[in-house]
Amino acid sequence: MSANLTAHVAADATRPSTGHVTLVGAGPGDAGLLTIKGLRALEAADVIVADRLGARSVLDGLAAEGVHLAAEIVDVGKLPGHHAVPQDAINALLVTLARDGKRVVRLKGGDPFIFGRGGEEVASCQEAGVAVEVVPGITSAISVPAIAGIPLTHRGLATTFTVVTGHDQIQALGGGRDHTVVLLMGVGTLANSAITLSRGERGGTCPVAIIEDGYGSGQRVTVGTLDTIALQAARRGIRSPAVVVVGDVVTLSPYAPEAITTATGAPAAIPSPEALPASADRKTTQP
Ligand SMILES: C[S@@+](CC[C@H](N)C(=O)[O-])C[C@H]1O[C@@H](n2cnc3c(N)ncnc32)[C@H](O)[C@@H]1O
């Protein structure tokens, strides 16, 4: 915990609240995908308590565009799922800062209420009598597939979608390829998830896309099938953060190799990393 943060937490927590907390969804990391309401809250803030994933790159992006934020920035995030500061300490910090009379923005990646523990932070503020509001953000579950040209629903291909984490029990997840599955935090458990989903109605030839570091400098798209994706991921050294999309909508992606877009039930060949389109890497050409 930084010295700054320690000082904040140690402040007198018994004083009445005069400040307030606004949870702001930062979106997937591109400053252009922050909402105007979120930007206004950042501009009005005294303190911004920021996560690393999504939030920091949005702050950097705003600075690069010449947006000057007067607020003190407290960094409480590390990598996805590994908070540098425990959740209880973040909750306590938000309450303490608000009780010090500060206008606090809690800047969180994506949307605060999608696997973001935003509900816990809201509850903690409410229990402490601190005024709190939420400005939704664009979740990575939708926006990261979009940058790879994948809509989660599409007439004739998919009428529903489910967002789960790689840690969830996905055995019970019904439906076929027309039911899109989006996995967040799914890299570590990818092989297991792929086997589980392939045993159901989707089958092993169901298309899968993995989008790493969406909107970031390391953006990369890998497309395969439930049978092939774990091997592809291992070969390419796929890393978190990444969004995994499972279902026929993946065939709409310009990154999908022909073997997958034309496969109609027949097992697709494993595309070698070399066979994947060069445009799969942001560092080269985008679609
Ligand atoms: C703890 S969850 C938070 C989700 C966030 N609240 C949201 O609405 O996007 C973190 C996971 O979101 C996904 N994620 C968030 N931003 C991403 C990005 N820019 N590129 C790829 N995946 C991302 C990854 O699956 C990551 O492991």
The ligand as an SDF file (V2000), in Angstrom:
LIG
                    3D

 27 29  0  0  0  0  0  0  0  0999 V2000
  -12.3710   -8.4580  -13.5150 C   0  0  0  0  0  0  0  0  0  0  0  0
  -13.0300   -8.5380  -15.1450 S   0  0  0  0  0  0  0  0  0  0  0  0
  -13.6770   -6.9070  -15.2550 C   0  0  0  0  0  0  0  0  0  0  0  0
  -14.6290   -6.7210  -16.3930 C   0  0  0  0  0  0  0  0  0  0  0  0
  -15.0640   -5.2740  -16.5550 C   0  0  0  0  0  0  0  0  0  0  0  0
  -15.8370   -4.8420  -15.4070 N   0  0  0  0  0  0  0  0  0  0  0  0
  -15.8680   -5.0510  -17.8240 C   0  0  0  0  0  0  0  0  0  0  0  0
  -17.0650   -4.7230  -17.7590 O   0  0  0  0  0  0  0  0  0  0  0  0
  -15.2640   -5.1630  -18.8980 O   0  0  0  0  0  0  0  0  0  0  0  0
  -11.5170   -8.4500  -16.0860 C   0  0  0  0  0  0  0  0  0  0  0  0
  -11.6320   -9.2020  -17.4030 C   0  0  0  0  0  0  0  0  0  0  0  0
  -12.2770   -8.4020  -18.3830 O   0  0  0  0  0  0  0  0  0  0  0  0
  -11.7250   -8.6910  -19.6580 C   0  0  0  0  0  0  0  0  0  0  0  0
  -11.1490   -7.4490  -20.2040 N   0  0  0  0  0  0  0  0  0  0  0  0
  -11.2950   -6.2190  -19.6950 C   0  0  0  0  0  0  0  0  0  0  0  0
  -10.7190   -5.2950  -20.4850 N   0  0  0  0  0  0  0  0  0  0  0  0
  -10.1920   -5.9680  -21.5280 C   0  0  0  0  0  0  0  0  0  0  0  0
   -9.4700   -5.5880  -22.6980 C   0  0  0  0  0  0  0  0  0  0  0  0
   -9.1690   -4.3260  -22.9540 N   0  0  0  0  0  0  0  0  0  0  0  0
   -9.0880   -6.5590  -23.5680 N   0  0  0  0  0  0  0  0  0  0  0  0
   -9.3910   -7.8380  -23.3340 C   0  0  0  0  0  0  0  0  0  0  0  0
  -10.0690   -8.2620  -22.2510 N   0  0  0  0  0  0  0  0  0  0  0  0
  -10.4730   -7.3490  -21.3660 C   0  0  0  0  0  0  0  0  0  0  0  0
  -10.7010   -9.7850  -19.4620 C   0  0  0  0  0  0  0  0  0  0  0  0
  -11.3600  -11.0160  -19.6320 O   0  0  0  0  0  0  0  0  0  0  0  0
  -10.3120   -9.5710  -18.0270 C   0  0  0  0  0  0  0  0  0  0  0  0
   -9.7440  -10.7370  -17.4680 O   0  0  0  0  0  0  0  0  0  0  0  0
  1  2  1  0
  2  3  1  0
  2 10  1  0
  3  4  1  0
  4  5  1  0
  5  6  1  0
  5  7  1  0
  7  8  2  0
  7  9  1  0
 10 11  1  0
 11 12  1  0
 11 26  1  0
 12 13  1  0
 13 14  1  0
 13 24  1  0
 14 15  1  0
 14 23  1  0
 15 16  2  0
 16 17  1  0
 17 18  1  0
 17 23  2  0
 18 19  1  0
 18 20  2  0
 20 21  1  0
 21 22  2  0
 22 23  1  0
 24 25  1  0
 24 26  1  0
 26 27  1  0
M  CHG  2   2   1   9  -1
M  END
$$$$
